[in-house]
Amino acid sequence: MNISDESLFVNVGERTNVSGSRAFARMILAGDYQEGLAVARQQVEQRRQVIDVNMDEAMLDSHKAMTTFLHLIGSEPDISRVPVMVDSSKWSVIEAGLKCVQGKCVVNSISLKEGEEEFVRHARLARRYGAAVIVMAFDEKGQADSLARKIEICRRCYRLLVEGIGFPPKTSSSTRTSSAVATGHRGAQQLRPGFHRGDPRDQRDLPHAKVSGGVSNVSFSFRGNDAVREAIHNRLPLPRHPGRHDHGHRQRRASWESMRRFRRTCASGPRTWVLNGGPTRASAWWNSPPR
């Protein structure tokens, strides 16, 4: 799969992520990997171009679960025909996954959280395994909490990858800091438009690198309320625009009928919230007068 300037937005399925799907987590915890494969197959059938596999769960042997599931995916041609995103907060789990994935995969993710030495070591290993990488906007001081910080961190990572170790820029992505709507947090409120509308400096200063984002995280405040989350996802940028988003994690989107029903119940649509044009708290939204 190639992501070019002519490509549409690339959807990454996250239903095979124990952190993103309670149903999938129950299957894996119960050792029901065949049901888990059915979830992965469904993601491919729903036209997810990449499937994200994450096994970070306190009650789970993450190394064993990751390698077992990826080996099973490799034996299923209808699933393994799409790239796998090996996702974990532990590098040891990511490397275990890299050792058993067929073809080119994506590492999610590496960052400067533990310093430049570890960042470069992880990047070298990812390149040795033939993987693309997602780079988190995170450094020794913490996560980027402003557009300026995000650009600063991404520039630094790009320089270390491309100029430092010769990592191919076309196989790297910087990830935007996504923030949930309706939390009441002013910092997240100000950062949100930059996440969705993008910033041209991303492409000007990081040539050939792609832009990724946790799209589904935007509706995290409404977890458990699928109708609202789907409606919010419908207002997120689906067509790919240079300097905005190339790919990202997205849950299923709402039907047009459910969108119409949803919009009749509130005075301000989800787009207003997503782009920071209205109230910030969920309670204020729900208390808005109906149309």
Steps between C-alpha positions, in 0.01 A plus 500: 500500500634839400384830654559781252378858455210358296394255771182541700503488879632160613284348773674293767270247665541479877251226589793259544629721779426385856504865609261609225249215512360342814354213298838418346668525840255245643573260212876518546483474879287187455753358251243508219735599220273365225233752597772762503591404143136548404525858629814558292329354192200726554733802514645409160151440357401845625782641287747587771827532310714425810413305814641606835590216740554591864525256794582741785285363780604454863344153524661382175841366400542765231802338333329162465167647393660723236710226340217243514249732335740625232599143410131417459445808283792391282319172423187684382550642147179703511631684809875514436444672165488832689790641703511451877572781744688352797383714790636499855638730766776243559778474243565136592142413395536695175826321417342162576227589251747621236669161507188316383318741266495428128593781265539865594321609816469820702642560847270693732698668637840644590569826681760709678344426839805298610752724326677512165711188554199271546312675220783437254541140620132425443505670160804298389332176605176593325694571181685168531167319519377696196224684685359848465469703820258737663671764712312634800524873575649419839842584644687498833277782627175324416233505231467796265233726646510773237546532126844655548614212721368245254691658211815527711492130597412378151782702345746355750384143437510548124856629518611202712329251269578635156823692546634294790446136398375531142148377575285530183268798563219342297474222758460729801196679637471770761190468713294799600395537861126426490278638774154391606206735456272597789754457779504859625880508475603832345839376382337222301241746373765730351703213353205334326473721188870447430446124518214497250588780263869427495795729458691549173830497690455124547557439130737789434744408777456121484507418127356160401402412857134414558260629764308271732247557777285314750173610346280286726657658810311820419171344614648325804290710741193317367634145530209261541271722291566370149236718331669821615851372425401398148339838436816679611713277276281597206613860543869415497704552181465187289658621173877525532650848463873574474626620836193371686453127543618204296379223728354445845299280734129537445206307640194432285308795367128570535238450230343813350168419669658478846686824426171677421343369821806608696511853360130554582579452870758776544533867415864482386623219277809289567707700251471806727642299786772330306633831367468680836207721407262433789466379861776279634319292758284199422234620746467832317452316172233266631318792664487696173141568384377255232447608141 
